[in-house]
Amino acid sequence: MWLAVDSHYANDRVATAGIVFAAWTDAQPVAEYASMGSAPERYEPGKFYRRELVPTLDLIRQVAEPIVGVVVDGYVTLDPAGRPGLGQYVYDALDGELAVAGVAKSPFATATHALSVLRGKSKRPLLLTTVGIEAQVIARRLQAMHGGHRLPTLLKRVDTQCRNALMAS
């Protein structure tokens, strides 16, 4: 099983959500998790991990299901030389015990190594970086995920889940 994680912010609050899924083609999650907290840092380009790492790790620690990997909203590495992004920091904090796939919706100027993954009829790719698993393997799985749009059903769901948690708080 894998865990997809995302976070959203409003003022000094952060909502983090996670969805556990058994197969990449699943339309429904096995389990869902959510947490609210204080935003640890302001956003800084290229230092996204400062804002996302703590709530992401806190949510991963809540997961009861046995997972083999984590999908983060963002990059594992920020350039071909391997400058760490959120995904690499998650991988390192977990001592490399879980594979990490970074699925970014927006390009980052120095992330020229990211694989472009087209889904549905979209002309805008998702941008993929990985650690602990081959990027080509995850690219095929990402393409096969449920849903006919650019963003797969479960990744859209985790995004919506944390947005909704912010609105409800």
C-alpha positions as CSV (number, residue, x, y, z in Angstrom):
1,M,0.0,0.0,0.0
2,W,1.0,3.6,-0.6
3,L,0.1,6.9,1.1
4,A,-0.6,10.1,-0.8
5,V,-0.1,13.2,1.3
6,D,-0.9,16.9,0.8
7,S,-1.0,20.0,2.9
8,H,-2.8,23.4,2.5
9,Y,-2.4,26.6,4.5
10,A,-4.5,29.5,5.7
11,N,-2.8,32.2,7.7
12,D,-0.8,30.3,10.4
13,R,-2.8,27.1,10.1
14,V,-1.9,23.9,8.1
15,A,-4.2,21.1,7.2
16,T,-2.5,17.9,6.2
17,A,-4.4,14.9,4.6
18,G,-3.4,11.5,3.6
19,I,-5.0,8.7,1.6
20,V,-3.9,5.1,1.8
21,F,-4.4,3.1,-1.4
22,A,-3.8,-0.6,-2.1
23,A,-3.5,-0.4,-5.9
24,W,-2.5,2.4,-8.2
25,T,-5.7,1.9,-10.2
26,D,-8.0,2.1,-7.2
27,A,-10.8,4.7,-7.3
28,Q,-11.4,4.6,-3.5
29,P,-8.9,4.8,-0.6
30,V,-8.3,2.1,1.9
31,A,-8.1,4.7,4.7
32,E,-8.0,8.5,5.0
33,Y,-6.2,10.6,7.6
34,A,-6.2,14.3,8.4
35,S,-4.6,16.6,10.9
36,M,-4.6,20.3,11.7
37,G,-1.7,22.3,13.2
38,S,0.2,25.5,13.2
39,A,2.2,26.3,10.0
40,P,5.9,25.8,11.1
41,E,7.4,28.1,8.5
42,R,6.7,30.7,5.8
43,Y,6.8,29.6,2.2
44,E,10.2,30.1,0.5
45,P,10.8,29.0,-3.1
46,G,13.2,26.0,-3.1
47,K,12.7,25.5,0.6
48,F,9.2,24.1,0.6
49,Y,10.3,21.3,2.9
50,R,10.6,23.7,5.8
51,R,6.9,24.3,5.6
52,E,5.7,20.8,4.7
53,L,8.1,18.3,6.4
54,V,6.9,18.4,10.0
55,P,3.1,18.1,9.2
56,T,3.9,15.4,6.6
57,L,5.9,13.3,9.0
58,D,3.3,13.8,11.7
59,L,0.6,12.4,9.4
60,I,2.8,9.5,8.2
61,R,3.2,8.5,11.9
62,Q,-0.6,8.3,12.3
63,V,-1.0,5.7,9.5
64,A,-1.9,2.2,10.8
65,E,-1.8,0.4,7.5
66,P,1.5,-1.1,6.3
67,I,2.7,1.2,3.6
68,V,5.7,0.8,1.2
69,G,5.8,4.3,-0.1
70,V,4.6,7.9,0.1
71,V,3.5,10.2,-2.7
72,V,4.1,13.9,-1.9
73,D,2.8,16.9,-3.6
74,G,6.0,18.4,-4.9
75,Y,9.5,17.3,-5.7
76,V,11.9,14.7,-4.3
77,T,14.9,16.5,-5.7
78,L,15.1,20.0,-7.1
79,D,17.8,19.7,-9.7
80,P,19.8,17.0,-11.6
81,A,22.6,17.2,-9.0
82,G,20.1,15.9,-6.4
83,R,19.5,19.1,-4.3
84,P,16.9,17.8,-1.8
85,G,13.3,18.8,-2.0
86,L,10.4,17.8,0.3
87,G,10.4,14.1,-0.9
88,Q,14.1,13.6,-0.2
89,Y,13.7,15.1,3.3
90,V,10.8,12.7,4.0
91,Y,12.8,9.8,2.7
92,D,15.8,10.7,4.9
93,A,13.7,11.3,8.0
94,L,12.2,7.8,7.6
95,D,15.8,6.4,7.2
96,G,15.0,5.2,3.6
97,E,12.4,2.7,4.8
98,L,9.7,3.9,2.4
99,A,10.0,4.8,-1.2
100,V,9.0,8.4,-2.0
101,A,7.4,9.7,-5.2
102,G,7.1,13.5,-5.8
103,V,4.3,14.5,-8.1
104,A,4.4,18.2,-8.8
105,K,1.7,20.1,-10.7
106,S,3.9,23.1,-11.4
107,P,7.4,23.3,-12.9
108,F,10.3,24.3,-10.8
109,A,13.0,26.0,-12.9
110,T,15.9,23.9,-11.9
111,A,14.0,20.5,-11.9
112,T,14.9,19.7,-15.5
113,H,15.4,16.1,-14.6
114,A,11.8,15.5,-13.6
115,L,9.9,13.1,-15.8
116,S,6.9,14.6,-17.6
117,V,3.8,12.4,-17.2
118,L,0.8,13.1,-19.3
119,R,-2.6,11.9,-18.3
120,G,-6.0,12.0,-19.9
121,K,-6.2,14.6,-22.7
122,S,-4.2,17.2,-20.8
123,K,-1.3,18.8,-22.6
124,R,0.2,19.9,-19.2
125,P,2.3,17.1,-17.6
126,L,2.6,16.1,-14.0
127,L,6.3,16.3,-13.0
128,L,7.7,13.2,-11.3
129,T,10.8,12.7,-9.2
130,T,11.5,9.6,-7.0
131,V,13.8,8.1,-4.4
132,G,13.9,4.4,-3.3
133,I,12.1,3.3,-6.5
134,E,12.7,3.8,-10.2
135,A,11.0,6.9,-11.7
136,Q,9.9,5.0,-14.8
137,V,8.0,2.4,-12.6
138,I,6.1,5.2,-10.9
139,A,5.5,7.0,-14.1
140,R,3.7,4.0,-15.5
141,R,1.7,3.6,-12.3
142,L,0.8,7.3,-12.3
143,Q,-0.5,7.0,-15.8
144,A,-2.6,4.0,-14.8
145,M,-4.2,5.7,-11.8
146,H,-8.0,6.0,-11.8
147,G,-9.5,9.0,-13.5
148,G,-9.5,10.5,-16.9
149,H,-8.1,13.9,-16.0
150,R,-4.6,15.3,-15.5
151,L,-4.8,14.7,-11.8
152,P,-5.7,11.2,-10.8
153,T,-8.9,10.6,-8.7
154,L,-7.0,9.8,-5.4
155,L,-4.5,12.7,-5.7
156,K,-7.4,15.1,-6.3
157,R,-9.2,13.6,-3.3
158,V,-6.3,14.1,-0.9
159,D,-5.9,17.7,-2.2
160,T,-9.7,18.4,-1.7
161,Q,-9.6,16.7,1.7
162,C,-7.0,19.1,3.2
163,R,-8.7,22.1,1.6
164,N,-12.0,21.1,3.2
165,A,-10.3,20.6,6.5
166,L,-9.0,24.2,6.4
167,M,-12.4,25.6,5.6
168,A,-14.1,23.6,8.4
169,S,-11.6,24.8,11.0
